[in-house]
């Protein structure tokens, strides 16, 4: 079977380097292009260099040439860059795995529109373990549907630019849906001063930023005399990269469509 040909956006960043390492170590994957922003000092360098190897693929800002070689673009960058790459993938009919978070409604609408022409896996967290947690939260919320306060606590490194994380928001959405609520109406993203008694219908979010924390997420169900905590902690970025490659395999042979990791893992 031919290898899946990947292009990686943000290839000089922390996640980009992890993705490149994963691709180089997978037998069914081939790195054909590594992209960075125009003017980045890493352009022209070997994409494997920052992982201590040489892979023969030079980092470039030429997205059109990159996509002419690729079956799939993996993008874990920022919304503004991802949307530029999305338009290019649409032109070249190249599938896309999007792990970028922080999109507004117009950005999400652009992704949905592009998915009418190309296959896209779009998920706030590609880690298989996190997606197992989403399923566990759905079950737990349906059982603990009365008498329990729900709080979502997340922690990330100090470089992260959006808050709460996309994963935390998805966890809140899963719980809200299971409880028959709309997260838009019941979410509270910060508390300060005299807030009054907590309504049980709220789903609260707490955000921690510091150091090099890769990603910790906990959903707390706090009842009378007991607490249930469902937690996922990432020790490295490798689970996100391995999940993205699993998404890339899932997309092969699909002409178009918008999918998430629940589709990839057969959990829908």
ABEGO torsion letter per residue (X at the ends): XBBBBBBBBGAABAAAAAAAAAAAABAABBBABBBBBBGBAABGBBAAAAAGBBAGBBBBABAAAAAAABABBBBABBAAAAAAAAAAAAAAGBBBBBABBGBBAAAAAAAAAAAAABBBBBBABABAAAAAAAAAAAAAAAABABGBBBBBBBBBBAABABOBBAAAAAAAAAAAAAAGBBAAAABBABBBEBAEBBBAABBBBBBBBBEABAEBBBBBBBBBGBBBBBBBBBABAAAAAAAAAAAAAAABGBABEBBBAAAAAGAX
